[in-house]
Amino acid sequence: QVRLIESGGGSVQAGDSLRLSCTASGRTFSSSAMAWFRQAPGKEREFVANIRRWLGITNYAEFVKGRFTISRNNAANTVYLQMNSLKPEDTAVYYCAASVRTDPVESQYEYWGQGTQVTVSS
């Protein structure tokens, strides 16, 4: 079993930055994707970014391109989400997810963290 523990959320002002971290523990897997999703109040969960273990290939949702950066430390089984130029509409619970698949869609992520709250005020 794999556990994902997120940290780094908080309350900030518009224009500020935050860095989220997610560390996987338990059974390790050799080839996997890790991702961040978010869910705002009253809205469905949405994809933010993902990164493949090998080559570090990344994908971003259009609404975070140029502001957010996903990265990972494979040795530490940790994925990060650097969030810059935060906007009030970025307010959401951010979830970390991991999959043994190399390029999964949302429903194919087998492991999920408990979420960390990010609140951006104007």
C-alpha positions as CSV (number, residue, x, y, z in Angstrom):
1,Q,0.0,0.0,0.0
2,V,1.2,3.5,-0.7
3,R,0.4,6.5,1.5
4,L,0.6,10.1,0.3
5,I,1.1,12.9,2.7
6,E,0.6,16.5,1.6
7,S,1.9,19.6,3.3
8,G,2.5,23.3,2.6
9,G,-1.0,24.6,2.2
10,G,-2.1,27.8,3.9
11,S,-3.7,31.2,3.6
12,V,-2.0,33.8,1.5
13,Q,-2.7,37.1,-0.3
14,A,-3.2,37.3,-4.1
15,G,0.2,37.5,-5.8
16,D,1.9,35.4,-3.1
17,S,3.5,32.0,-3.5
18,L,3.2,28.7,-1.8
19,R,5.0,25.4,-2.3
20,L,3.1,22.1,-1.7
21,S,4.9,18.9,-1.0
22,C,3.7,15.3,-1.2
23,T,5.7,12.4,0.0
24,A,4.9,8.8,-0.8
25,S,5.6,6.1,1.7
26,G,5.0,2.3,1.8
27,R,5.4,0.2,-1.3
28,T,7.5,1.9,-3.9
29,F,7.0,1.5,-7.6
30,S,9.5,1.8,-10.4
31,S,7.5,3.6,-13.0
32,S,4.8,6.0,-12.1
33,A,3.2,9.4,-12.5
34,M,2.5,11.8,-9.7
35,A,0.0,14.6,-10.0
36,W,-1.8,17.4,-8.3
37,F,-5.5,17.9,-8.5
38,R,-7.7,20.5,-6.8
39,Q,-11.3,20.9,-5.7
40,A,-12.9,24.2,-5.0
41,P,-16.1,24.5,-2.9
42,G,-19.1,23.5,-5.0
43,K,-17.0,22.4,-7.9
44,E,-15.7,19.1,-9.3
45,R,-12.2,18.1,-8.7
46,E,-9.9,19.2,-11.6
47,F,-6.5,18.4,-12.9
48,V,-3.7,20.8,-12.1
49,A,-0.4,19.2,-13.2
50,N,1.4,15.8,-13.4
51,I,4.9,14.6,-13.9
52,R,6.3,11.3,-15.0
53,R,9.0,9.5,-13.0
54,W,11.2,8.9,-16.0
55,L,12.4,11.9,-17.9
56,G,10.3,14.2,-15.7
57,I,7.8,14.9,-18.5
58,T,5.2,17.4,-17.2
59,N,1.7,18.4,-18.1
60,Y,-0.2,21.4,-16.9
61,A,-3.8,22.6,-16.9
62,E,-4.1,25.8,-19.0
63,F,-5.1,27.9,-16.1
64,V,-1.8,27.3,-14.2
65,K,0.7,27.4,-17.1
66,G,3.4,30.0,-16.4
67,R,2.4,30.2,-12.7
68,F,2.7,26.7,-11.2
69,T,5.7,24.3,-11.6
70,I,5.6,20.6,-10.7
71,S,8.8,18.8,-9.9
72,R,9.8,15.6,-8.1
73,N,12.6,14.0,-6.2
74,N,12.5,10.4,-7.0
75,A,15.0,9.4,-4.3
76,A,12.8,11.0,-1.7
77,N,9.5,9.8,-3.3
78,T,8.3,13.4,-3.2
79,V,6.5,15.7,-5.6
80,Y,6.3,19.4,-5.3
81,L,4.0,22.1,-6.6
82,Q,5.5,25.6,-6.7
83,M,2.6,28.0,-7.0
84,N,3.4,31.6,-7.9
85,S,1.2,34.6,-8.6
86,L,-1.6,33.0,-6.7
87,K,-5.2,34.2,-7.5
88,P,-8.3,34.0,-5.4
89,E,-9.7,31.5,-7.9
90,D,-6.8,29.2,-6.9
91,T,-8.5,28.7,-3.6
92,A,-9.2,24.9,-3.2
93,V,-8.2,21.7,-1.5
94,Y,-5.2,20.4,-3.3
95,Y,-4.8,16.7,-3.6
96,C,-1.7,14.7,-4.5
97,A,-2.2,11.5,-6.5
98,A,0.1,8.7,-7.7
99,S,-0.2,5.9,-10.2
100,V,1.8,3.0,-11.4
101,R,0.8,4.0,-14.9
102,T,3.1,6.3,-16.8
103,D,0.4,8.7,-18.2
104,P,-2.9,8.0,-16.4
105,V,-6.1,9.9,-16.6
106,E,-7.7,11.0,-13.4
107,S,-9.7,7.9,-12.8
108,Q,-6.6,5.7,-13.2
109,Y,-4.7,7.2,-10.2
110,E,-4.7,4.5,-7.6
111,Y,-3.4,6.5,-4.6
112,W,-4.6,9.8,-3.2
113,G,-3.6,12.0,-0.4
114,Q,-6.0,13.6,2.2
115,G,-5.7,17.0,0.7
116,T,-4.2,20.4,1.9
117,Q,-6.2,23.6,1.9
118,V,-5.0,26.6,-0.1
119,T,-6.8,29.9,0.5
120,V,-6.0,33.0,-1.5
121,S,-7.6,36.3,-0.5
122,S,-7.8,39.4,-2.6
